[in-house]
């Protein structure tokens, strides 16, 4: 099968017996070109299936109208919703989005940044991968004068605009809720990496215990990658302790669901014996049995704010731009998995009948 070469403005020029520069001007609606010529060029371009070379156009104009968006993974509802928020703003300004996944790999993240440079994107909006501790690849974007906005997983090692939720406050309030439900031995699933969101959630957990007169116990804090299987392994580890916790707050909904699976397999009642709470408000949390208490990260508003900061930086002189940090207040979503008092009351009432 013969593969057709990509049609260029030179092919159109040859077909119409005009110069390539005339074709280029006609395609860009130049007032210097007659309407008759413009119509002829557009008709030929359509017939020949001409596709403009956006990278070449970006080189000529210094602008591609494309934003590179980097997420750790696109199959998480949270990141997909953030991208939706970004696109809702970008589309109103005739901008398109290229989405790349780092898979939480530092090496992949570096390669992605380089690929976006080659694609001549006008700037980058990114959420840092769990395994990234060196930020030189992001600094390269800054050195090129490209707008760079971080969201959710950010770092203070870079002087860039950032959008995040108040992870500390969300964690503090969810632990406070568990304490109000009568929980006194609360475990925490965290991530060992230096990602800000997990450090802040751990800090919120620790301060909530301290401010309510409860001790911080190292054996109750279990680090992992916070995936479903990690939640299972972490819960199994906690069940080996002499004194089993009466609640688990996970920095991830996925790990919380892993813990739920193990507890149900062991016939341990949720929340009467062990209350559960996660973080993110992934869609599946409302369909679990029992539905999972969690923290809503306001993903779409976060994406919109990240895009707005991006365009604000895009139209500002790089030497005069002052990075902004926007912190959104998350929302607690209280469901049956943590309502220990209510469950215990129902159980007691049922036993009396």
VEXTOR-169550 format. One record per residue (C-alpha): residue in one letter; x, y, z; residue number from 0. Coordinates in pm, 1 decimal. Layout:
residuo u v w num
A X Y Z NUM
...
This chain:
residuo u v w num
X 0.0 0.0 0.0 0
X 143.5 335.3 -102.5 1
X 173.5 588.6 180.9 2
X 90.6 940.9 66.7 3
X 328.8 1213.4 170.9 4
X 183.9 1494.6 379.2 5
X 52.4 1776.8 161.9 6
X 240.3 2107.1 201.4 7
X 171.6 2464.8 95.6 8
X 421.2 2404.4 -186.6 9
X 194.6 2129.1 -327.2 10
X -103.2 2367.1 -321.6 11
X 108.6 2641.5 -482.0 12
X 216.1 2404.7 -761.3 13
X -144.1 2296.7 -826.9 14
X -265.4 2658.9 -852.8 15
X 50.3 2789.2 -1022.3 16
X 110.7 3052.2 -753.1 17
X 385.3 3104.2 -494.6 18
X 400.1 2923.1 -158.3 19
X 405.6 3259.8 20.0 20
X 75.3 3352.1 -151.5 21
X -77.3 3023.1 -31.3 22
X 46.1 3089.4 321.5 23
X -100.2 3439.9 326.1 24
X -430.4 3315.4 183.1 25
X -457.8 3043.8 451.1 26
X -391.6 3308.5 717.2 27
X -660.1 3537.4 569.0 28
X -415.0 3813.9 479.5 29
X -584.5 4134.7 350.0 30
X -309.1 4151.6 85.4 31
X -462.6 3851.4 -95.2 32
X -776.7 3879.6 -311.5 33
X -1095.5 3698.2 -212.7 34
X -1081.9 3501.1 -538.6 35
X -735.0 3367.1 -458.1 36
X -832.0 3289.6 -98.7 37
X -1132.0 3085.6 -213.0 38
X -920.2 2896.5 -466.3 39
X -652.9 2817.2 -205.6 40
X -907.0 2701.5 56.6 41
X -1084.1 2483.8 -200.9 42
X -754.8 2322.8 -311.4 43
X -646.1 2273.9 49.1 44
X -970.3 2090.2 126.3 45
X -950.1 1875.4 -188.6 46
X -587.3 1781.0 -115.7 47
X -658.4 1715.4 255.7 48
X -402.0 1974.3 363.5 49
X -324.7 1978.8 737.7 50
X -141.5 2285.3 873.1 51
X 194.0 2231.4 1042.3 52
X 126.7 2368.1 1390.1 53
X 488.5 2340.7 1499.7 54
X 604.9 2540.1 1198.7 55
X 333.8 2796.3 1270.0 56
X 448.3 2815.0 1632.2 57
X 803.4 2878.8 1517.4 58
X 685.4 3162.4 1292.7 59
X 441.4 3320.6 1535.1 60
X 603.3 3231.3 1866.9 61
X 269.0 3084.1 1976.4 62
X 104.4 2743.3 1930.9 63
X -218.5 2792.7 2130.3 64
X -146.4 2459.7 2301.3 65
X -103.4 2391.3 2673.7 66
X 87.5 2084.8 2792.1 67
X -82.0 1922.0 3091.1 68
X 105.2 1659.1 3292.9 69
X -82.6 1430.8 3533.8 70
X 46.2 1129.8 3728.7 71
X -231.2 918.5 3576.4 72
X -530.4 997.6 3356.5 73
X -749.0 710.7 3483.4 74
X -802.0 870.2 3824.5 75
X -1132.3 1056.7 3843.4 76
X -965.1 1342.8 4029.9 77
X -705.8 1416.5 3759.2 78
X -959.0 1365.5 3479.0 79
X -1186.4 1624.4 3642.8 80
X -899.1 1870.9 3686.7 81
X -822.1 1839.0 3314.3 82
X -1189.5 1902.8 3240.7 83
X -1169.7 2224.7 3443.3 84
X -855.3 2331.9 3256.2 85
X -1015.2 2261.9 2918.0 86
X -1334.7 2451.3 3004.3 87
X -1126.4 2767.7 3046.1 88
X -880.4 2694.2 2762.9 89
X -1153.8 2627.4 2506.3 90
X -1311.1 2968.5 2562.3 91
X -978.5 3123.0 2459.9 92
X -928.3 2896.9 2156.0 93
X -653.5 2694.8 2326.2 94
X -608.9 2318.4 2304.8 95
X -465.6 2081.0 2562.8 96
X -209.7 1800.1 2524.3 97
X -240.3 1554.2 2814.0 98
X 60.0 1344.9 2919.7 99
X 90.8 1090.3 3200.5 100
X 403.0 1059.1 3416.5 101
X 283.0 738.1 3587.6 102
X 453.0 882.2 3898.7 103
X 788.2 814.0 3729.5 104
X 1056.6 1082.5 3755.7 105
X 1222.3 963.4 3434.3 106
X 891.8 966.6 3244.5 107
X 818.9 1315.5 3376.1 108
X 1154.7 1444.7 3247.8 109
X 1094.2 1285.3 2906.5 110
X 745.0 1435.0 2892.0 111
X 874.6 1785.2 2961.2 112
X 1127.0 1747.6 2677.2 113
X 854.4 1620.2 2442.9 114
X 634.6 1920.0 2526.6 115
X 926.2 2154.2 2452.2 116
X 960.9 1992.1 2110.0 117
X 585.9 2024.0 2052.9 118
X 626.6 2401.1 2106.9 119
X 353.6 2424.3 2371.2 120
X 296.0 2773.9 2505.1 121
X 333.1 2654.7 2863.6 122
X 277.6 2371.5 3110.9 123
X 28.3 2289.9 3385.4 124
X 143.1 1993.1 3594.3 125
X 90.8 1780.2 3901.8 126
X 421.7 1640.8 4027.1 127
X 472.9 1262.8 4040.2 128
X 520.3 1086.5 4374.3 129
X 878.2 988.7 4291.0 130
X 998.5 1332.8 4179.7 131
X 1247.6 1495.9 4416.1 132
X 1466.0 1679.2 4160.4 133
X 1292.1 1966.0 3979.5 134
X 1554.6 2072.1 3722.0 135
X 1328.8 1968.6 3432.0 136
X 1063.0 2212.1 3551.9 137
X 1325.5 2483.4 3601.5 138
X 1416.0 2444.5 3232.0 139
X 1062.5 2551.4 3141.9 140
X 1101.4 2858.6 3361.8 141
X 1436.4 2939.0 3201.5 142
X 1266.8 2929.8 2860.9 143
X 1018.6 3188.4 2987.3 144
X 727.0 2942.6 2959.3 145
X 431.1 2978.2 3195.9 146
X 438.1 2694.7 3450.6 147
X 154.7 2627.4 3694.0 148
X 147.8 2340.0 3943.5 149
X -169.1 2190.9 4089.6 150
X -249.8 1948.2 4371.7 151
X 97.3 1794.1 4409.8 152
X 320.4 2097.3 4428.3 153
X 656.4 2197.7 4577.3 154
X 803.1 2508.1 4738.1 155
X 1132.9 2428.8 4563.7 156
X 997.0 2608.8 4255.5 157
X 887.6 2973.0 4242.8 158
X 575.0 2912.4 4035.6 159
X 203.0 2968.7 4064.1 160
X 29.2 2684.7 4244.5 161
X -326.7 2569.8 4304.4 162
X -400.6 2322.0 4580.1 163
X -653.8 2240.8 4842.3 164
X -584.9 2288.7 5211.6 165
X -474.7 1928.9 5267.3 166
X -383.2 2004.3 5627.7 167
X -731.4 2137.4 5706.0 168
X -904.9 1848.0 5526.2 169
X -702.3 1588.9 5719.5 170
X -743.8 1772.8 6049.8 171
X -1122.5 1794.9 6012.0 172
X -1165.5 1431.4 5908.4 173
X -963.3 1310.4 6209.3 174
X -1155.7 1548.7 6434.5 175
X -1477.3 1394.5 6297.0 176
X -1350.7 1044.1 6384.7 177
X -1267.4 1161.3 6737.4 178
X -1617.1 1309.0 6773.1 179
X -1749.2 966.1 6678.0 180
X -1570.3 819.7 6981.8 181
X -1259.2 687.9 6806.1 182
X -947.2 699.6 7024.1 183
X -693.8 483.5 6841.7 184
X -683.2 621.0 6487.1 185
X -441.2 478.9 6231.2 186
X -317.8 668.0 5924.4 187
X -214.8 545.3 5579.2 188
X 39.2 786.0 5429.4 189
X 298.5 803.3 5151.2 190
X 672.0 805.9 5235.4 191
X 771.1 1037.8 4949.1 192
X 829.1 1411.4 4986.6 193
X 509.3 1508.2 4804.1 194
X 350.8 1807.6 4975.8 195
X -7.2 1676.0 4982.6 196
X 84.0 1370.1 5185.2 197
X 308.4 1563.8 5422.8 198
X 24.7 1808.5 5488.4 199
X -230.0 1530.4 5543.8 200
X 6.5 1364.4 5791.2 201
X 57.8 1696.5 5969.1 202
X -318.6 1749.2 5990.3 203
X -361.9 1399.2 6132.5 204
X -86.5 1453.7 6391.5 205
X -212.9 1793.5 6507.1 206
X -573.6 1673.6 6533.9 207
X -461.3 1395.8 6768.9 208
X -244.8 1630.1 6974.3 209
X -507.5 1903.7 7005.9 210
X -764.8 1648.2 7123.7 211
X -539.9 1492.2 7387.2 212
X -460.1 1174.4 7193.9 213
X -103.9 1039.4 7155.3 214
X 78.1 1001.8 6823.5 215
X 180.2 635.7 6792.3 216
X 437.3 542.5 6529.9 217
X 298.0 191.0 6488.1 218
X -35.4 334.7 6371.0 219
X 117.0 532.0 6081.8 220
X 168.0 302.9 5782.2 221
X 353.0 433.2 5471.2 222
X 287.7 288.8 5124.0 223
X 202.4 386.3 4766.0 224
X -163.0 413.1 4874.5 225
X -306.3 188.6 4604.7 226
X -580.0 -70.0 4666.9 227
X -335.6 -354.1 4734.9 228
X -131.8 -127.2 4964.6 229
X -444.7 -56.4 5167.5 230
X -503.4 -429.1 5204.5 231
X -145.2 -491.5 5317.1 232
X -152.9 -194.6 5555.9 233
X -478.1 -312.9 5716.8 234
X -340.1 -664.9 5755.9 235
X -37.7 -511.9 5931.1 236
X -257.7 -314.8 6172.0 237
X -463.1 -621.9 6257.1 238
X -144.9 -789.8 6381.1 239
X -102.4 -530.8 6656.3 240
X -178.1 -616.1 7018.8 241
X -435.7 -339.1 7025.4 242
X -616.3 -299.5 6693.9 243
X -709.1 59.3 6592.6 244
X -1074.3 162.0 6613.1 245
X -1045.2 386.7 6305.3 246
X -834.6 433.4 5991.6 247
X -784.2 761.4 5807.7 248
X -625.2 699.6 5467.7 249
X -462.9 973.7 5259.6 250
X -613.3 794.3 4957.8 251
X -958.7 653.6 4885.0 252
X -801.3 356.6 4706.7 253
X -605.6 244.5 5012.5 254
X -914.7 297.7 5229.4 255
X -1107.7 63.9 4999.1 256
X -833.1 -196.2 5033.2 257
X -869.0 -171.5 5411.6 258
X -1247.6 -206.5 5377.7 259
X -1206.6 -527.5 5178.9 260
X -986.0 -683.9 5446.6 261
X -1216.4 -581.6 5732.9 262
X -1520.8 -728.6 5556.8 263
X -1332.7 -1051.3 5480.6 264
X -1252.5 -1078.2 5852.8 265
X -1615.7 -999.7 5948.8 266
X -1501.5 -688.0 6134.5 267
X -1791.8 -444.2 6143.5 268
X -1755.3 -102.9 5977.7 269
X -1789.4 143.1 6147.8 270
X -1893.9 -19.4 6480.7 271
X -1553.0 -183.4 6533.7 272
X -1334.8 8.2 6288.6 273
X -1442.4 337.7 6131.7 274
X -1296.7 428.1 5790.7 275
X -1225.0 756.5 5610.9 276
X -1040.5 832.2 5287.4 277
X -934.9 1137.7 5088.5 278
X -1031.0 1254.2 4736.3 279
X -1400.4 1163.9 4697.8 280
X -1343.4 931.2 4404.0 281
X -1675.1 830.3 4241.1 282
X -1664.0 471.4 4371.2 283
X -1667.8 590.2 4733.4 284
X -2040.3 664.8 4723.1 285
X -2116.3 311.7 4596.1 286
X -1907.7 110.3 4843.7 287
X -2074.6 -83.8 5125.4 288
X -2080.9 105.4 5352.0 289
X -2032.5 431.2 5154.9 290
X -1693.0 582.3 5237.8 291
X -1643.6 906.1 5430.9 292
X -1388.5 1118.7 5246.7 293
X -1267.4 1469.1 5155.3 294
X -1374.8 1631.4 4828.2 295
X -1075.6 1794.3 4655.9 296
X -1279.0 2033.3 4435.6 297
X -1113.8 1900.7 4120.9 298
X -1300.3 2102.1 3854.2 299
X -1260.6 2437.5 4039.3 300
X -892.0 2349.5 4084.8 301
X -851.0 2293.4 3709.7 302
X -1026.9 2618.8 3624.8 303
X -810.4 2815.4 3868.4 304
X -491.5 2655.1 3731.7 305
X -592.7 2756.7 3377.4 306
X -678.7 3110.4 3485.6 307
X -337.3 3147.9 3651.0 308
X -174.5 3009.2 3336.4 309
X -339.0 3266.0 3106.9 310
X -269.4 3543.8 3352.9 311
X 99.8 3454.5 3339.8 312
X 90.4 3413.8 2960.7 313
X -8.9 3776.8 2908.8 314
X 235.9 3915.0 3167.9 315
X 598.8 4012.6 3110.2 316
X 801.9 3715.7 3248.6 317
X 1033.4 3959.3 3429.5 318
X 740.3 4120.8 3609.2 319
X 528.3 3815.3 3687.4 320
X 480.5 3735.3 4057.3 321
X 382.2 3370.1 4124.9 322
X 56.5 3319.3 4312.1 323
X -46.8 3042.9 4548.6 324
X -418.0 2963.9 4559.5 325
X -543.9 2737.2 4838.1 326
X -898.5 2601.1 4806.4 327
X -1096.8 2483.0 5108.6 328
X -1192.7 2115.0 5065.6 329
X -1530.5 1977.2 5167.0 330
X -1590.7 1690.7 5407.4 331
X -1823.8 1421.5 5274.0 332
X -1953.7 1228.8 5574.3 333
X -2094.0 883.7 5495.9 334
X -2177.9 565.1 5688.2 335
X -1821.6 423.5 5703.7 336
X -1730.4 665.6 5984.0 337
X -2061.3 714.5 6168.7 338
X -1966.4 493.3 6462.1 339
X -2206.7 646.6 6716.9 340
X -2508.9 605.1 6491.4 341
X -2414.9 246.5 6397.7 342
X -2354.4 149.2 6761.2 343
X -2689.0 300.9 6866.7 344
X -2872.6 109.2 6592.8 345
X -2695.3 -211.6 6695.9 346
X -2782.3 -159.1 7063.2 347
X -3147.7 -81.4 6981.8 348
X -3173.1 -391.3 6761.0 349
X -3021.0 -610.1 7037.8 350
X -3282.1 -492.7 7287.1 351
X -3573.9 -594.1 7063.7 352
